[in-house]
Amino acid sequence: MRTLNTLDPDFDAGISSLLDRDTAEDRAVETTVRDIIDAVRAEGDVALLRYSRQFDRLEISDAAELEIAAVKLKDAYQNLDESIREALSIAAKRIRAYHEKEVAQSWSYTEEDGTRLGQIITPLDRVGVYVPGGKAAYPSSVLMTVTPAKVAGVKDIIMVVPTPGGEVNPAVLAAAYLAGVDRVFCIGGAQAIAALAYGTQTVPRVDKIVGPGNIYVATAKRQVFGQVGIDMIAGPSEVVVIADENANADWAVMDLFAQAEHDELAQSILITDSQAFADAAQASITRQLPQMERRSIIEQSLDDYGAIIVTQSVAESAKIANRIAPEHLELMVDDVDKLIPLIRHAGAIFAGRYSAESLGDYCAGPNHVLPTAGTARFSSPLGVYDYQKRSSLIQISEQGADHIARVASTLARCEGLTGHARSAEFRFKSNQ
C-alpha cells in the first residue's frame, strides 16, 4: 500500500495517478455491450436465453423460466434463518423511516392577478432495479433500491438479478418479498439492462433503471440512457478515512479492509495528519491482513488502488478528501463538528469513530447506492427523489395574461421568433 505525503514535491502527480481509474471507458467492453444491447433489442427473449446460457450457464428453453414466481419469494422469506429475517426487517424499517423524510410534495402559489404557478410531483410508473449477484449476494441492495421506490409511490417494480449456474440466493429473494418487489427475473449483465430499457416478450420495459453492477452493467446503463432514465454510472466502490492521532489504527484499517474486500478494483484511502498514526496503520495492515478470509482480494485492492496520505493538518486532510470526492468518507477525528463544514464532496459522510461505513451499507438508514469515481462533486445518493418526476404547473389568469404576454412578445421578437410573439399577442386584452 503506497504512502504519499503532501510535502513531497511529486505529491500532485502521485495523487493524480492514484485517482486516474478510467476503467469504465474500456473500448472492448463498450463494443461487447453494444452488441449485446443490439441483439436484445432485435431478438428479445431469444437473445436473453442465448446470453443466459452463455454467461450464467442457465440451460433453459422457455423465457418464462427466467421469472421467479412470487410464491418463491414468500417461501424464501418464511424459511430464512430467523436471525437474518429479523435483521432484514430491522434494516428495512430504518431505511424506510429515513427515506420517508425525503418525499417531495406538489406545491403552487397564486399571484395577485389570479395566476397560479407551481409544481406537480408524480412517481414514475415502472422502474427496474439491478441487484448484483456475481462474487457475492446483496440482499441489502434490494432494500436500498426498492424501499425509496415504494416510498415514492412507484406502482410497478421489476427486479433483475444474475443467478450463475442457476443458484438463487434465498436472502436476496426474501429481501425482494419484504421490500415489495412486483416481479423478479434471473438475468444479469448488459442483457438485463437492455431488456429493462427496451422490453422483450417476457420482460416489461421500464422508465428508469437503478442499482449498482460491474463494468458491463455500468457501460450498458450509459448506452441506454436517454431511452430510459438511470440513477448514475457506478464505478468500483471506494472509501476515504480521515483520522487524527487519537484514532484507533486497527479500527481504521479494518474499515479500509471492509471496502477492499468488495473486489480487486475497490479503492481504500487513509488520510491522516499524523505520521505516527500512518506508521501504526501500516503495522496494523501487516498484522490483520493474514486473518482476513478475502485476503487475496483485499491485498490486490490495496496494492493497486490503496494509499495512506500524510497531510500537515486536519484542514488539509479535508481539502484532499474534497479533491477525491469519495463515495464513502469516514471522519475518525476528535472534533467532527469542526471538520464536517469543511467537507463539500462526498457521497456519504460517516462522522465519528463509531460510524463505520459498514453500518451504512446495511442498516443505518441512508442509502448505500452512492456516487463513485469523483462524481460526488455533482451527484447525490439514491433517494426518493430519483423515483419522482416534476411537472411545472402554469395557469395564467385572464387579468395576468395581458402583462405576461407583453413581456413574452417583446422577448420573442428580440429572438426573432415571430410565431411565439403572435401567439402571446393573441392574449393581449386589446386583441380579444
C-alpha positions as CSV (number, residue, x, y, z in Angstrom):
1,M,0.0,0.0,0.0
2,R,1.7,3.2,-1.2
3,T,2.3,6.2,1.1
4,L,2.1,9.8,-0.1
5,N,3.0,13.0,1.8
6,T,1.7,16.4,0.8
7,L,5.2,17.8,1.4
8,D,6.6,15.6,-1.3
9,P,7.5,17.6,-4.5
10,D,5.8,15.0,-6.6
11,F,2.6,14.7,-4.4
12,D,0.3,16.2,-7.0
13,A,1.4,13.8,-9.7
14,G,1.2,10.9,-7.2
15,I,-2.4,11.6,-6.2
16,S,-3.4,12.2,-9.8
17,S,-2.1,8.8,-10.7
18,L,-3.9,7.3,-7.7
19,L,-7.2,8.7,-8.9
20,D,-6.8,8.0,-12.6
21,R,-9.0,5.0,-12.8
22,D,-10.6,5.2,-16.2
23,T,-11.8,1.6,-16.2
24,A,-15.4,2.4,-17.4
25,E,-14.0,3.5,-20.8
26,D,-12.6,0.2,-21.8
27,R,-13.1,0.1,-25.6
28,A,-13.6,-3.7,-25.8
29,V,-16.3,-3.6,-23.1
30,E,-18.0,-0.8,-25.0
31,T,-18.2,-2.9,-28.2
32,T,-19.3,-6.0,-26.4
33,V,-22.0,-4.2,-24.6
34,R,-23.3,-2.5,-27.7
35,D,-23.5,-5.9,-29.5
36,I,-25.5,-7.3,-26.6
37,I,-27.9,-4.4,-26.4
38,D,-28.5,-4.5,-30.2
39,A,-29.2,-8.3,-30.0
40,V,-31.7,-8.0,-27.2
41,R,-33.4,-5.1,-28.8
42,A,-33.7,-7.0,-32.1
43,E,-34.4,-10.5,-30.9
44,G,-35.9,-10.1,-27.4
45,D,-36.3,-13.3,-25.4
46,V,-34.3,-15.3,-27.9
47,A,-31.2,-13.2,-27.2
48,L,-31.9,-13.3,-23.5
49,L,-32.0,-17.1,-23.5
50,R,-28.8,-17.2,-25.5
51,Y,-26.9,-14.9,-23.2
52,S,-28.2,-16.7,-20.1
53,R,-26.7,-19.9,-21.4
54,Q,-23.5,-18.2,-22.4
55,F,-22.9,-16.1,-19.3
56,D,-24.9,-17.6,-16.5
57,R,-24.9,-21.3,-17.5
58,L,-28.7,-21.4,-17.4
59,E,-29.9,-24.3,-19.7
60,I,-33.5,-23.2,-20.2
61,S,-35.5,-23.1,-23.4
62,D,-38.5,-21.0,-22.3
63,A,-38.1,-17.4,-21.4
64,A,-40.9,-17.7,-18.9
65,E,-38.5,-19.7,-16.7
66,L,-36.4,-16.5,-16.3
67,E,-39.1,-15.2,-14.0
68,I,-39.0,-16.2,-10.3
69,A,-42.6,-16.9,-9.1
70,A,-43.9,-14.7,-6.3
71,V,-44.6,-17.7,-4.1
72,K,-40.8,-18.5,-4.2
73,L,-40.1,-15.0,-2.8
74,K,-42.6,-15.6,0.0
75,D,-41.2,-19.0,0.8
76,A,-37.7,-17.7,0.9
77,Y,-38.7,-15.1,3.4
78,Q,-40.6,-17.5,5.6
79,N,-37.9,-20.2,5.5
80,L,-35.0,-17.8,6.1
81,D,-32.9,-18.1,9.2
82,E,-34.8,-16.2,11.9
83,S,-31.8,-14.1,12.9
84,I,-31.3,-13.0,9.2
85,R,-35.0,-12.4,8.7
86,E,-35.1,-10.2,11.8
87,A,-32.0,-8.3,10.7
88,L,-33.5,-7.7,7.3
89,S,-36.8,-6.4,8.9
90,I,-34.9,-4.0,11.2
91,A,-32.9,-2.7,8.3
92,A,-36.0,-2.3,6.1
93,K,-37.7,-0.3,8.8
94,R,-34.7,2.0,9.3
95,I,-34.2,2.5,5.6
96,R,-37.9,3.3,5.1
97,A,-38.0,5.7,8.0
98,Y,-35.1,7.7,6.6
99,H,-36.5,7.8,3.0
100,E,-39.9,8.9,4.2
101,K,-38.2,12.2,5.2
102,E,-37.3,12.8,1.5
103,V,-40.7,12.7,0.0
104,A,-41.4,15.9,-2.0
105,Q,-45.0,17.3,-2.3
106,S,-46.7,19.2,-5.1
107,W,-46.9,22.9,-4.4
108,S,-48.3,26.0,-6.0
109,Y,-48.8,29.7,-5.3
110,T,-51.3,32.3,-6.6
111,E,-50.3,35.8,-7.6
112,E,-52.5,38.9,-7.0
113,D,-54.0,38.8,-10.5
114,G,-55.1,35.1,-10.1
115,T,-52.2,33.5,-12.0
116,R,-51.3,30.2,-10.5
117,L,-47.8,28.7,-10.7
118,G,-46.5,25.5,-9.2
119,Q,-45.0,22.1,-9.5
120,I,-46.7,18.7,-9.7
121,I,-44.8,15.8,-8.2
122,T,-45.7,12.3,-9.5
123,P,-44.0,8.9,-9.1
124,L,-42.6,7.0,-12.0
125,D,-44.9,4.3,-13.4
126,R,-42.4,1.5,-13.6
127,V,-38.7,1.1,-12.5
128,G,-36.2,-1.6,-12.9
129,V,-33.7,-2.4,-10.1
130,Y,-30.5,-4.2,-10.8
131,V,-29.2,-6.3,-7.9
132,P,-25.6,-7.7,-8.3
133,G,-25.2,-11.4,-7.9
134,G,-21.7,-12.2,-9.0
135,K,-18.9,-12.5,-6.4
136,A,-21.4,-12.0,-3.5
137,A,-25.1,-11.8,-2.8
138,Y,-26.6,-8.4,-1.8
139,P,-30.0,-8.5,-0.1
140,S,-29.0,-5.1,1.3
141,S,-29.0,-3.7,-2.2
142,V,-32.6,-5.0,-2.7
143,L,-33.7,-3.0,0.3
144,M,-31.8,0.1,-0.7
145,T,-33.1,0.3,-4.3
146,V,-36.6,-0.9,-3.8
147,T,-37.6,0.9,-0.5
148,P,-37.3,4.5,-1.8
149,A,-39.2,3.5,-4.9
150,K,-42.1,2.2,-2.7
151,V,-42.0,5.3,-0.6
152,A,-42.2,7.4,-3.7
153,G,-45.3,5.6,-4.9
154,V,-43.9,3.6,-7.9
155,K,-46.6,1.1,-8.8
156,D,-44.5,-1.5,-10.7
157,I,-41.0,-2.5,-9.6
158,I,-39.1,-5.0,-11.7
159,M,-36.0,-6.6,-10.2
160,V,-33.3,-8.4,-12.1
161,V,-30.5,-10.4,-10.5
162,P,-27.9,-12.7,-12.1
163,T,-28.0,-16.3,-10.9
164,P,-24.9,-18.0,-12.2
165,G,-25.4,-21.7,-12.5
166,G,-29.0,-21.3,-11.5
167,E,-28.1,-20.6,-7.9
168,V,-30.5,-18.2,-6.3
169,N,-29.6,-16.6,-3.0
170,P,-32.6,-17.1,-0.6
171,A,-31.7,-13.9,1.3
172,V,-32.0,-11.8,-1.9
173,L,-35.4,-13.3,-2.7
174,A,-36.5,-12.8,0.9
175,A,-35.5,-9.1,0.7
176,A,-37.4,-8.8,-2.5
177,Y,-40.5,-10.1,-0.8
178,L,-40.0,-7.9,2.2
179,A,-39.4,-4.8,0.2
180,G,-42.4,-5.4,-2.1
181,V,-40.9,-6.1,-5.5
182,D,-43.6,-6.9,-8.1
183,R,-41.6,-9.2,-10.4
184,V,-38.2,-10.8,-10.3
185,F,-36.2,-12.1,-13.3
186,C,-33.0,-14.1,-13.0
187,I,-31.0,-12.2,-15.6
188,G,-27.9,-10.1,-15.2
189,G,-25.2,-8.2,-17.0
190,A,-25.7,-5.9,-20.0
191,Q,-28.5,-8.2,-21.3
192,A,-30.6,-7.4,-18.2
193,I,-30.1,-3.7,-18.7
194,A,-31.1,-4.0,-22.4
195,A,-34.2,-6.0,-21.5
196,L,-35.3,-3.4,-19.0
197,A,-34.6,-0.5,-21.4
198,Y,-36.3,-1.9,-24.5
199,G,-38.5,-4.6,-23.1
200,T,-38.9,-8.2,-24.5
201,Q,-41.8,-10.5,-24.9
202,T,-41.3,-11.5,-21.3
203,V,-39.5,-8.6,-19.5
204,P,-41.5,-5.4,-19.4
205,R,-39.9,-2.1,-20.4
206,V,-39.3,0.3,-17.6
207,D,-39.0,4.1,-17.3
208,K,-35.8,4.1,-15.2
209,I,-33.1,1.7,-14.2
210,V,-31.3,1.9,-10.8
211,G,-28.8,-0.1,-8.9
212,P,-25.0,-0.9,-9.0
213,G,-23.3,-3.5,-11.1
214,N,-20.0,-4.4,-12.7
215,I,-18.3,-2.6,-15.6
216,Y,-20.6,-4.3,-18.2
217,V,-23.7,-3.2,-16.3
218,A,-22.4,0.4,-15.8
219,T,-21.5,0.6,-19.5
220,A,-24.9,-0.7,-20.6
221,K,-26.6,1.9,-18.4
222,R,-24.6,4.6,-20.1
223,Q,-25.5,3.3,-23.5
224,V,-29.3,3.1,-22.9
225,F,-29.5,6.4,-21.1
226,G,-32.0,8.6,-23.0
227,Q,-34.1,5.6,-23.8
228,V,-34.7,5.2,-20.1
229,G,-33.6,7.2,-17.1
230,I,-30.7,5.9,-14.9
231,D,-29.7,6.7,-11.4
232,M,-25.9,7.0,-12.0
233,I,-22.9,5.3,-13.6
234,A,-21.5,3.4,-10.7
235,G,-17.8,2.5,-10.7
236,P,-15.8,0.4,-8.2
237,S,-16.6,1.1,-4.6
238,E,-14.4,3.4,-2.6
239,V,-13.8,4.7,0.9
240,V,-11.7,7.6,2.4
241,V,-10.9,7.6,6.1
242,I,-9.7,10.8,7.7
243,A,-8.0,10.0,11.0
244,D,-6.2,12.1,13.6
245,E,-3.5,10.9,16.0
246,N,-6.1,9.8,18.6
247,A,-8.0,7.4,16.2
248,N,-7.8,3.6,16.6
249,A,-5.5,2.3,13.9
250,D,-7.0,-1.2,14.0
251,W,-10.5,0.2,13.5
252,A,-9.4,2.5,10.6
253,V,-7.5,-0.4,8.9
254,M,-10.4,-2.8,9.2
255,D,-12.7,-0.1,7.7
256,L,-10.3,0.0,4.8
257,F,-10.4,-3.8,4.5
258,A,-14.2,-3.8,4.6
259,Q,-14.1,-1.7,1.4
260,A,-11.3,-3.5,-0.3
261,E,-12.9,-6.9,0.1
262,H,-15.7,-5.9,-2.4
263,D,-13.4,-6.6,-5.3
264,E,-9.9,-6.0,-6.6
265,L,-10.9,-2.7,-8.2
266,A,-12.2,-1.2,-4.9
267,Q,-10.3,1.8,-3.5
268,S,-9.4,2.4,0.1
269,I,-7.5,5.6,1.2
270,L,-6.4,6.7,4.6
271,I,-5.7,10.4,5.2
272,T,-4.0,11.5,8.4
273,D,-2.2,14.5,9.7
274,S,-0.1,12.2,12.0
275,Q,3.0,10.3,10.7
276,A,2.9,8.2,13.8
277,F,-0.7,7.2,13.0
278,A,0.3,6.4,9.4
279,D,3.1,4.1,10.7
280,A,0.6,2.5,13.2
281,A,-1.8,1.9,10.3
282,Q,0.9,0.2,8.2
283,A,1.8,-2.0,11.1
284,S,-1.9,-2.9,11.6
285,I,-2.3,-3.8,8.0
286,T,0.6,-6.2,8.3
287,R,-0.8,-7.7,11.5
288,Q,-4.5,-8.0,10.5
289,L,-4.3,-8.9,6.8
290,P,-3.3,-12.6,7.3
291,Q,-6.5,-13.1,9.3
292,M,-8.9,-11.9,6.6
293,E,-11.0,-14.5,4.7
294,R,-10.8,-12.5,1.5
295,R,-7.2,-11.7,1.9
296,S,-6.1,-12.1,-1.7
297,I,-8.8,-9.6,-2.9
298,I,-8.0,-7.1,-0.2
299,E,-4.3,-7.3,-0.8
300,Q,-4.6,-6.7,-4.5
301,S,-7.1,-3.9,-4.0
302,L,-4.7,-2.1,-1.5
303,D,-1.6,-2.7,-3.7
304,D,-3.2,-1.4,-6.9
305,Y,-5.5,1.3,-5.6
306,G,-4.9,1.9,-1.9
307,A,-2.9,4.6,-0.2
308,I,-2.0,6.3,3.0
309,I,-1.8,10.1,2.6
310,V,0.0,12.1,5.3
311,T,-1.0,15.8,5.5
312,Q,0.0,18.7,7.6
313,S,-3.3,19.4,9.3
314,V,-6.9,18.2,9.5
315,A,-8.0,21.1,7.3
316,E,-5.6,19.9,4.6
317,S,-6.9,16.4,5.0
318,A,-10.4,17.8,4.3
319,K,-9.0,19.5,1.2
320,I,-7.5,16.3,-0.1
321,A,-10.8,14.4,0.6
322,N,-12.7,17.1,-1.4
323,R,-10.4,16.6,-4.3
324,I,-11.1,12.8,-4.2
325,A,-14.8,13.3,-3.7
326,P,-15.2,9.8,-2.4
327,E,-18.3,7.5,-2.3
328,H,-17.8,7.0,1.4
329,L,-16.0,9.3,3.8
330,E,-15.2,8.4,7.4
331,L,-14.2,11.2,9.9
332,M,-12.3,9.4,12.7
333,V,-11.3,12.6,14.5
334,D,-11.8,14.2,17.9
335,D,-13.8,17.2,16.7
336,V,-16.1,16.0,13.9
337,D,-18.4,19.1,14.1
338,K,-15.4,21.3,13.2
339,L,-14.5,19.1,10.3
340,I,-17.9,18.4,8.7
341,P,-18.4,22.0,7.4
342,L,-15.1,21.6,5.5
343,I,-16.4,18.7,3.5
344,R,-18.0,19.6,0.2
345,H,-17.8,16.5,-1.9
346,A,-18.7,13.0,-0.5
347,G,-21.5,10.6,-1.3
348,A,-22.0,9.8,2.4
349,I,-20.2,11.2,5.5
350,F,-19.7,8.9,8.5
351,A,-19.0,11.2,11.4
352,G,-17.2,9.9,14.5
353,R,-15.3,6.9,15.4
354,Y,-18.3,4.7,15.9
355,S,-19.8,5.5,12.5
356,A,-18.3,2.6,10.5
357,E,-19.1,2.7,6.8
358,S,-20.2,-1.0,7.0
359,L,-23.1,0.1,9.2
360,G,-24.3,2.4,6.4
361,D,-24.0,-0.5,3.9
362,Y,-26.7,-2.4,5.8
363,C,-28.9,-0.7,8.3
364,A,-28.0,2.9,9.4
365,G,-30.9,4.2,7.2
366,P,-29.4,6.4,4.4
367,N,-29.0,4.8,1.0
368,H,-25.9,2.9,0.2
369,V,-26.2,3.4,-3.6
370,L,-23.8,6.4,-3.9
371,P,-21.9,8.3,-6.5
372,T,-18.4,6.9,-7.2
373,A,-15.3,7.9,-9.1
374,G,-15.4,11.5,-8.0
375,T,-18.9,12.1,-9.2
376,A,-19.9,13.2,-5.7
377,R,-18.8,16.6,-7.0
378,F,-22.2,16.8,-8.8
379,S,-24.2,13.7,-7.8
380,S,-26.2,12.6,-4.8
381,P,-27.1,9.3,-3.1
382,L,-30.1,7.3,-4.4
383,G,-33.3,8.6,-2.9
384,V,-37.0,9.0,-3.2
385,Y,-36.4,12.0,-5.5
386,D,-34.9,9.5,-8.1
387,Y,-38.3,7.9,-8.4
388,Q,-40.3,11.1,-8.6
389,K,-40.6,13.5,-11.5
390,R,-41.7,17.1,-11.6
391,S,-44.1,18.8,-13.9
392,S,-44.4,22.6,-14.0
393,L,-47.9,24.0,-13.5
394,I,-48.7,27.2,-15.3
395,Q,-52.2,28.6,-15.1
396,I,-52.3,32.2,-16.4
397,S,-55.3,34.2,-15.4
398,E,-57.2,36.5,-17.8
399,Q,-56.1,39.5,-15.9
400,G,-52.4,38.4,-15.7
401,A,-52.2,37.4,-19.3
402,D,-52.0,40.9,-20.7
403,H,-48.9,41.8,-18.7
404,I,-47.1,38.5,-19.1
405,A,-48.0,38.2,-22.8
406,R,-46.5,41.7,-23.5
407,V,-43.2,40.6,-21.8
408,A,-43.2,37.4,-23.8
409,S,-43.9,39.2,-27.0
410,T,-41.1,41.6,-26.5
411,L,-38.6,38.8,-25.8
412,A,-39.8,36.6,-28.6
413,R,-39.4,39.4,-31.2
414,C,-35.9,40.1,-29.7
415,E,-35.1,36.4,-30.5
416,G,-36.6,36.6,-34.0
417,L,-39.4,34.1,-33.2
418,T,-42.4,35.9,-34.5
419,G,-44.7,32.9,-34.2
420,H,-44.1,32.9,-30.5
421,A,-44.7,36.7,-30.4
422,R,-48.0,36.5,-32.2
423,S,-49.1,33.6,-30.0
424,A,-48.5,35.8,-27.0
425,E,-50.1,38.8,-28.6
426,F,-53.4,37.0,-29.1
427,R,-53.7,37.2,-25.3
428,F,-53.5,41.0,-25.2
429,K,-56.7,42.5,-23.9
430,S,-56.8,44.7,-26.9
431,N,-56.8,41.7,-29.2
432,Q,-59.6,39.8,-27.5
